Amino acid sequence: MPSIIGVEVAKTSILCCAVDSHSIPGDLAQFARSYTPVTLLSNLSGVQTLLELGDIYVLEPTGDYSKIWIDTLKSNGKTVLRVNPKRVTALKAYSGVANKTDRYDAAFLALYGALNLDKASAFLSDFAEDLRAATLHHQFLTRMTGNHQRRLWQLLSHEWPEVCRTASGKKPQQNRDWLYPKPPALWRFIAGQPTNTTARRQAQLDATIGTGLTDLSRALAAQICELERQQLPYEEKISALLESSQFKPYHAVFNAFGFGEMTRAVILSRIYPLSQFLGEDGQPIKTKAPSEKGRYHRRNRSLGAFRLALGLGTQAYQSGQERRHKPAGSKVARTALYLHVQTKIVISGPRGLAQPPKLRSHADYYQSLGEMPYKQAVMKVVSRIVKDLYRELLAAL
């Protein structure tokens, strides 16, 4: 009989609770109050004891502290189930427990695992979690690269102004193409690294009206090159994960939307599997809720959860006469979709029948918004994309 071990991770220790999967307590709250927890320190002795506790381990993948335990358990052949913290909190609240302590959290992690052991949709996908980690690392490096680039452009405007614009009046290439191993030639030249255009660029630099390159500019260019090279392994990992067979039906839908690889990775890391947003019968969860005027209106809870996962949810705040709403959900996903609209619709412009059908439809919708403020218009299109994506995935899967 497999034992389910709930593991609540702290900074320097973990607290564990064991539950027999074939003998689940009837009173969950009473069990959580009365069981004897096992506290282990983050050292070799703690790892050895943890491996002897059971067969299946349930953890919340929150922060770097949990990652080391997840990796350790997996490398030793243990089954690790990662769970959304909100689901465990909901089970705890349903059982009448309001306290937030490590003791209760470990117990309800184990109980949640035992109650849902046969439901794959109750746990987070390893592929989705790996995608999420890779995209977060890649985006961190992208932000660092962007910060360095902005400062370097400022310096070049008076050190080497001729290089800031091409003959067509645009900036030269400043970002490495997806999966291309080499950073742009301009940054490599400034950093003193070999390029195919070194002689031409050196002649242009010798004739500049600017003050000439400083050590700071060369150092920034070298750091940009290194950051861009550091992005490549994550791009290779993301591309490999996207090729996984379970994502194939999702890609069939994504193709119609014209999503790039990074956008696909971010979306999948937040919404896979789609079944997590549906009821046990595989259908959308729809309810009736009273409005402020006493009337009832239907709410699509599944669509609401889907929108929240992609950063399009709203959080209401009311206190006295004050009442406001603010965006809620994944900022990473919201940003990825915002950039998708910027690059594929706003900047690229209409391309007629050459565009994928949904992308063409969204481009037409953006054009129909007329004089609406830019950011508001882009977010309107993002909202339309998320609703269309939900409906298309629901029909295809």
Secondary structure by P-SEA (a helix, b strand, c coil): cbbbbbbbbcccbbbbbbbccccccccaaaaaacbbbbbbcccaaaaaaaaacccbbbbccccaaaaaaaaaaaaabbbbbbbcaaaaaaaaaaaccccccaaaaaaaaaaaaaaccccccccccaaaaaaaaaaaaaaaaaaaaaaaaaaaaaaaccccccccccccccccccccccccccccaaaaaaacccccaaaaaaaaaaacccccccaaaaaaaaaaaaaaaaaaaaaaaaaaaaacccaaaaaaaaaaacccaaaaaaaaacccccccccccccccccccccccccbbbbbaaaaaaaaaaaccbbbbbbccccccccccccaaaaaaaaaaaaacccccccccccccaaaaaaaaaaaacccccaaaaaaaaaaaaaaaaaaaaaacc
